Amino acid sequence: MSKIAHTIKHELLEMVPPTIYFFVILHIVALIRALMVEGSGLPPATTASIAVAALVLGKSVLLANALPYINRFPEKPLIWNVCWKSVVYFLVAFVIHYLEHLYDFWKTAPGIAAANEKLLAAIVWPHFWAIQILLAVLIINYCIATELARVVGGKELMTMFFGPLPDRPKQA
């Protein structure tokens, strides 16, 4: 296998766990949002839009993890990196969530400033913050799991969580 193909395969495999995680949690968030806006006339998110968002977030996590400042406290207790990464990922989720709402208003407004004014006047802040709180909890859980996997090792964590994994036959 060529070096480029190997690199692409490695990057895609690195992207799978966060993408699956965000795919599941974004469906949970979409379900909660749909229940909160029931009867308001706002359309619920589709699985396709959630899949695209999960792919974007999965790639974002991969890129963020490649940045030198993301793993700021590797020698300190895990809570340091968990808190740091949670704050970084939460800020990204906050911006994406706000831009998602802004886009909905931008479709009918003459410009982005007008869309932002309409958004600020029409947004139901308790709903917005409820989703942000849910995302914060889910992001913290993700950061805890990834930090444990970083320190313990992915295979060891899987064994601890699911039990011994079956041996794979060696390929020739």
PEFENGI-V340463 format. One record per backbone hydrogen bond with DSSP energy under -1.0 kcal/mol. NH is the residue of the N-H (numbers start at 1). CO is the residue of the C=O. E is the energy in kcal/mol with one decimal. If there is no record, write none. Layout:
# PEFENGI-V340463
NH|CO|E / NH|CO|E
This chain:
# PEFENGI-V340463
6|2|-2.5 / 7|3|-2.3 / 8|4|-2.6 / 9|5|-2.6 / 10|6|-2.5 / 11|7|-2.6 / 12|8|-2.5 / 13|9|-2.4 / 14|10|-2.1 / 15|11|-1.4 / 19|15|-1.8 / 20|16|-2.7 / 21|17|-2.5 / 22|18|-2.9 / 23|19|-2.2 / 24|20|-2.2 / 25|21|-2.7 / 26|22|-2.5 / 27|23|-1.2 / 28|24|-1.8 / 29|25|-2.7 / 30|26|-2.6 / 31|27|-2.4 / 32|28|-2.4 / 33|29|-2.9 / 34|30|-2.7 / 35|31|-2.2 / 36|32|-2.1 / 37|33|-2.1 / 40|37|-2.8 / 50|46|-2.2 / 51|47|-2.6 / 52|48|-2.2 / 53|49|-2.2 / 54|50|-2.6 / 55|51|-2.3 / 56|52|-2.4 / 57|53|-2.8 / 58|54|-2.9 / 59|55|-2.4 / 60|56|-2.4 / 61|57|-2.7 / 62|58|-1.9 / 63|59|-2.7 / 64|60|-3.0 / 65|61|-2.7 / 67|64|-1.1 / 80|77|-1.9 / 82|78|-2.7 / 83|79|-2.7 / 84|80|-2.5 / 85|81|-3.0 / 86|82|-2.3 / 87|83|-2.3 / 88|84|-2.2 / 89|85|-3.1 / 90|86|-2.6 / 91|87|-2.4 / 92|88|-1.9 / 93|89|-2.6 / 94|90|-2.8 / 95|91|-2.3 / 96|92|-2.6 / 97|93|-2.8 / 98|94|-2.6 / 99|95|-2.9 / 100|96|-2.2 / 101|97|-1.8 / 102|98|-2.7 / 103|99|-2.7 / 104|100|-1.4 / 105|101|-1.4 / 106|102|-2.3 / 107|103|-1.4 / 109|105|-1.0 / 115|111|-2.2 / 116|112|-2.4 / 117|113|-2.2 / 118|114|-2.6 / 119|115|-2.7 / 120|116|-2.7 / 121|117|-1.7 / 122|118|-2.0 / 123|119|-2.7 / 125|123|-1.1 / 128|124|-2.2 / 129|125|-3.0 / 130|126|-1.9 / 131|127|-2.2 / 132|128|-2.0 / 133|129|-2.6 / 134|130|-2.2 / 135|131|-2.8 / 136|132|-2.5 / 137|133|-2.2 / 138|134|-2.3 / 139|135|-2.7 / 140|136|-2.4 / 141|137|-2.1 / 142|138|-2.0 / 143|139|-2.7 / 144|140|-2.5 / 145|141|-2.3 / 146|142|-2.6 / 147|143|-2.3 / 148|144|-2.4 / 149|145|-2.3 / 150|146|-2.0 / 151|147|-2.1 / 152|148|-3.1 / 153|149|-1.4 / 157|153|-2.5 / 158|154|-2.2 / 159|155|-2.4 / 160|156|-2.7 / 161|157|-2.3 / 162|158|-3.5 / 163|159|-1.8
